[in-house]
């Protein structure tokens, strides 16, 4: 026969429990990734905020031109939410214009 074990209740706050669970999951996932037969071959893509490689050379004149164009669009559409459309609606409108041959070639 086995003797039942007597446990001691432990109180832990919800935030402390969440922190503990996050730490355990993070460590287990890291361990499993490196134990897998094929370790990850690519590095994790850095945040766009940390990776500025997509930026071209400094171009203040071009930046000012883009800003001016954006301000024209904002002035035209800014406070009129009815003039904005979803991406899906825009694509559908573009497809219809293309089907009618209204787009420049």
Secondary structure as UniProt FT lines:
FT   HELIX           14..35
FT   TURN            48..50
FT   TURN            53..54
FT   HELIX           60..77
FT   TURN            78..79
FT   HELIX           81..83
FT   HELIX           87..99
FT   TURN            100..101
//
